[in-house]
Amino acid sequence: MKLSEIAGAAAFAFVLAAMPAAATTVNVTTQGTNVFRDMNGQNAWFQSVGYTVNGTARHVSAGAFRFVGTMPNGSSRNFVAFCLEPLEWLSLRTYTDGTSLSATVVGQLGTLLSNAFGMVNNSASAAAFQIAAWEIVSENVGNYDLGSGVFQLTSVHSSTRTLAQGWLDAISSGQWTPSSRVRILTAPGTQDLLTDMAPVPVPAAGMMLLGGLAGLAGLRRRRKARLA
């Protein structure tokens, strides 16, 4: 390959690598008859919860959402998710990977997900997980208290409150190992979602780079054929 061809190939690869990765999109729908039930109409893990956020009151069903995520290539998977916006109503649509939350908050959510998600196995634990997630995103600090601050519980089962506060204490005290294992789906005008769904393994920019290099190899073969 001539020097000019090498330079062209390097420049082409650099441009592709520098291009931003196309945002991964997921079309979100329910598994069953509502957001809390699976496809068999079972495992509706939620509780009635009352709270205020900066004085604005809400009384909602809080727990584990059961969704189906459909990717742009048509593949789909079931997943569980939790709300990250306690004053936003849920309206299912196409979501995008990513969040505007700070790295600190995302790290705390990752710690909650990695340590507590495996303990969600009924309505109380699902509601506790949701409450803890709301506290983390609302307070934006490491000292969490469900009875004071921006986010405050006003009504919930006492055992659920105790469980949620215990998880938050484990995070703020450093008892739980920090983790960046987190995926957040966002969309305008609806609740952002914290989920355990595995991310797409190959970024779009990586696929473009591989495709571009394959194209360069094809051009090189055709040039050799003309010179032969």
Secondary structure, DSSP 8 states (H G I E B T S, - for coil): --HHHHHHHHHHHHHHHHS-----EEEEEESSSSTTS-TTS----EEEEEEEETTEEEEEEEE-EEEEEE-TTS-EEEEEEEES-TTS-----EEEE---S-HHHHHHHHHHHHHHGGG--SHHHHHHHHHHHHHHHHH-SS---TTSSSEEEEE--HHHHHHHHHHHHHHHTT-S------EEEE-TTS--EEE-----SS-HHHHHHHHHHHHHHHHHHHHHHHH-
